[in-house]
Amino acid sequence: MALINDIKIEIQRWFYRSRRRRFKKTDDRLMLEAIEKAEDHTRKNGNRLWVIKIQPGDYRIFTKSQVKGFFRTARPILSDVNYYQTNEYIIHITKKPL
């Protein structure tokens, strides 16, 4: 009986690892798409944009005022985040075109 349980656990671990790999690839792809979209908008409009990670697989593009408001209201614990430095929440900051 212990052998069957061990095999069952190994199969469950294999399924978990394969799903995590797939989710990691999807998350990376979505992050790259959000960064490229922010860069395109910056080139067109000439303003600086921030790419924020809300959850894994959920990346949003904000302006400076939206970022400040987001961190004040949605995450009061993180209200003292440095907006000009990337961290675990701020994934990318576009450069203002000349």
C-alpha positions in Angstrom: 0.0 0.0 0.0 2.9 2.4 0.8 4.3 1.8 -2.7 1.0 2.8 -4.3 0.8 5.9 -2.2 4.4 6.8 -3.1 3.7 6.4 -6.8 0.6 8.5 -6.5 2.5 11.3 -4.7 5.2 11.2 -7.4 2.6 11.6 -10.1 1.0 14.5 -8.3 4.4 16.2 -8.0 5.1 15.7 -11.7 1.7 17.2 -12.6 2.4 20.2 -10.3 5.9 20.8 -11.7 4.7 20.6 -15.3 1.8 23.1 -14.6 4.2 25.5 -12.8 6.6 25.4 -15.8 3.7 26.3 -18.1 2.4 29.0 -15.8 5.9 30.5 -15.6 6.2 30.7 -19.4 2.8 32.3 -19.7 3.6 34.8 -16.9 6.9 35.7 -18.7 5.1 36.2 -22.0 2.4 38.4 -20.5 5.0 40.5 -18.7 6.9 41.0 -22.0 3.7 42.0 -23.8 2.8 44.6 -21.1 6.4 46.0 -21.3 6.3 46.2 -25.1 2.8 47.8 -25.0 4.0 50.4 -22.5 7.0 51.2 -24.7 4.8 51.7 -27.7 2.5 54.0 -25.8 5.5 56.0 -24.6 6.8 56.4 -28.1 3.4 57.6 -29.4 2.3 59.9 -26.5 5.7 60.9 -25.1 4.8 60.2 -21.5 6.4 58.0 -18.9 4.5 54.8 -17.9 4.9 52.2 -15.2 4.2 48.5 -15.6 2.8 47.1 -12.3 2.4 43.5 -11.3 -1.0 43.1 -9.6 -0.9 39.3 -9.4 0.9 36.6 -11.3 -0.2 37.0 -14.9 -1.9 40.4 -14.3 0.2 43.3 -15.4 -1.2 46.8 -15.8 0.1 50.0 -17.3 -0.2 53.2 -15.2 0.8 56.8 -15.4 2.6 58.5 -12.4 -0.5 59.8 -10.8 -2.3 56.4 -11.2 0.7 54.6 -9.6 0.7 56.9 -6.6 -3.1 56.5 -6.2 -2.9 52.8 -6.6 -0.2 52.3 -3.9 -2.0 54.7 -1.5 -5.4 53.0 -1.8 -5.0 49.4 -2.8 -1.9 48.7 -0.8 -1.7 51.0 2.3 1.1 49.1 3.8 3.3 49.9 0.8 2.5 53.6 0.6 6.2 54.4 0.9 7.3 52.6 -2.2 9.9 54.4 -4.3 8.1 55.0 -7.6 11.4 55.5 -9.6 12.9 52.2 -8.8 11.8 48.7 -10.0 11.0 46.2 -7.3 8.6 43.2 -7.0 5.6 45.3 -7.8 6.9 47.9 -10.3 8.2 45.7 -13.1 9.2 48.3 -15.7 9.4 52.1 -16.0 9.6 53.5 -19.5 12.0 56.3 -20.3 10.6 59.6 -21.4 11.5 60.2 -25.1 13.5 63.3 -25.9 
